[in-house]
Amino acid sequence: MQDLMMEMKQARQQFAECITAYKHVGRQLAESERKYRIALRKEILRLKVDGPAEVDAGPVAWTVCGDIARGEQEVAELRLKRDIRKSDYDVCYEKILQLKTEIRLLEGELAAMRRGE
């Protein structure tokens, strides 16, 4: 029973740490998303007004500005960082779910031991 109590304590401590990390990673994700969207918007407008920097072709049609802008180096890097943050966020969420399940199982085991089962 003492071992189960220690496992429960450790699981709850990990759960609290994961909740804190989830909040932190969520804020990082939001900031990454903000930076990406701002850079994308700027690049789309630049393409519409000035055209691609590599060639002097003039303004680009609105219908393709988004696709071209997403391929621009800085925008692509920001999207990658955003996607990595999203992955971290999802992993943290899944760990929280796993810990909740583990805590419930441990609670069940402790209750069974107390009943003498």
GIJO-V422549 format. One record per backbone hydrogen bond with DSSP energy under -1.0 kcal/mol. NH is the residue of the N-H (numbers start at 1). CO is the residue of the C=O. E is the energy in kcal/mol with one decimal. If there is no record, write none. Layout:
nh = {NH:NH}
co = {CO:CO}
e = {E:E}
This chain:
nh = {5:6:7:8:9:10:11:12:13:14:15:16:17:18:19:20:21:22:23:24:25:26:27:28:29:30:31:32:33:34:35:36:37:38:39:40:41:42:43:44:45:46:47:48:49:50:51:57:60:64:65:68:69:70:72:76:77:78:79:80:81:82:83:84:85:86:87:88:89:90:91:92:93:94:95:96:97:98:99:100:101:102:103:104:105:106:107:108:109:110:111:112:113:114:115:117}
co = {1:2:3:4:5:6:7:8:9:10:11:12:13:14:15:16:17:18:19:20:21:22:23:24:25:26:27:28:29:30:31:32:33:34:35:36:37:38:39:40:41:42:43:44:45:46:46:55:47:61:61:64:65:66:69:72:73:74:75:76:77:78:79:80:81:82:83:84:85:86:87:88:89:90:91:92:93:94:95:96:97:98:99:100:101:102:103:104:105:106:107:108:109:110:111:112}
e = {-2.2:-2.1:-2.6:-2.6:-2.3:-2.5:-2.7:-2.5:-2.2:-2.7:-2.4:-2.3:-2.2:-2.6:-2.2:-1.9:-2.6:-2.9:-1.9:-2.1:-3.3:-2.2:-1.9:-2.0:-2.7:-2.3:-2.2:-2.6:-2.7:-2.2:-2.4:-2.4:-2.6:-2.2:-2.4:-2.7:-2.6:-2.5:-2.4:-2.7:-2.4:-2.5:-2.6:-2.1:-2.3:-3.3:-1.2:-1.4:-1.7:-1.3:-1.1:-2.4:-2.9:-2.1:-1.3:-2.8:-2.4:-2.2:-2.2:-2.3:-2.4:-2.2:-2.8:-2.3:-2.2:-2.3:-2.1:-2.5:-2.5:-2.5:-2.5:-2.3:-2.1:-2.4:-2.2:-2.0:-2.2:-2.3:-2.6:-2.3:-2.1:-2.4:-2.7:-2.2:-2.4:-2.5:-2.6:-2.3:-2.3:-2.6:-2.5:-2.2:-2.3:-2.3:-1.7:-2.9}
